[in-house]
Amino acid sequence: MDEPLKFTAITLLEKIIEFSNMTNADHWSFEKQIQNPPRRLRLRQISALTQAFFPEISYSTDIKTKIEMLLTGEFIHQKKMSDYNNLLLEMDKEIRNSFHIKKERKWEHEHLKNNYQRLVEYKMVLNKLFQFNSGILEISYYYLLPVVVSNDISKKINCEKLDRFLALIIDPKNKSFTKEELISKYHYPTEDLSEIDEDWL
């Protein structure tokens, strides 16, 4: 995964999804990854980004719990619903543009958490779709058509709206950081992940 010029809440979520797909939850700890430098570095990145975007989560909370909170939306209960006022108005508008259904009561934490869970689930499905051909290193001419067709379809999928809503649920303030800011303020790792990945292969 290439690192962006600006790190946002989506950067954090994508790193968590990537890591969660590499190993089962029993191994989501620094201790379990001590013999695996690439995964351990990913955990350090996640830890730093979590501090940047979730100051309300205790520094002493273990990394596995933080990952679970981000994947399940449990963090939403630690925020005030008023933090989401602008987002909820945008969600209302989006829903009303597609469905003529009356909203009967105010949004609650559990409503937002359910929406978040479903959107994360959908993002995971899309990630698998985008990686459909990632394991192909060499292939004969006669088997290339599925690669061409699937790549063409994947290129036409626009995740902008999905990522926008996910980012605003994670971080209603829509913050962003440069890598230099993350390094100086939150001890974001300076090692080159792509180099470590290559060395580990």
C-alpha positions, 0 to 999 in steps of 0.5 A: 500500500503506497503512503499518501501525501496526506493521511486521513481517517481512511488511511487508518481504516485501509491499513487496519483492513489490510492488516486484518486480512493478513492474520487472524485476530489472535495475532493482533499484537506486537508480541505475536508479530515480533518475528514478522517485521512487516506486520509489526511495522504495520501495527506501529503505523496503526498505533500512531494513526489511532493516536492521531485520529482517536485521542479519546481512546486511552493510550493504554488500550491494547492495539487489538482492542483499537483495531476491533473498535475501528472495524466494528464501530464501537468507537462511535459510542465514545463520541457525542451525537452532536459531533456528527450533526453535519454528517447526519444532515448529509446522510438525511439528504443522501437517503431522501434523494433515493427513498421517500421514507419519513424519519420517525426519530432522531439518529442514535449511536446504534444507528450510526454504528450499524451504518458504519459496519455495513459500509466497512463490510462493503469496503472489504468486499470491494478491496477483495475485488480490486485485488482479484488479479494481485496474485498473478505474476505470470500468465499465458496469453490464452488466459488473459481475458479474465484479467482484462475484463476484471481490471476494466470493471474494477477501474470503473468503480468509484469509491469516493462517496463510500470513503467520504462517509466512512472518513466522516464517521471515523473523524467528524472533524475530517482532519489530515496530517502530513507524514512529517506531522505524524512522525513529530507528534505521534511517533509514526514509524520512519522505516520504508514499509515497501523495502521491508516487505521486499526483504521479507519475501 
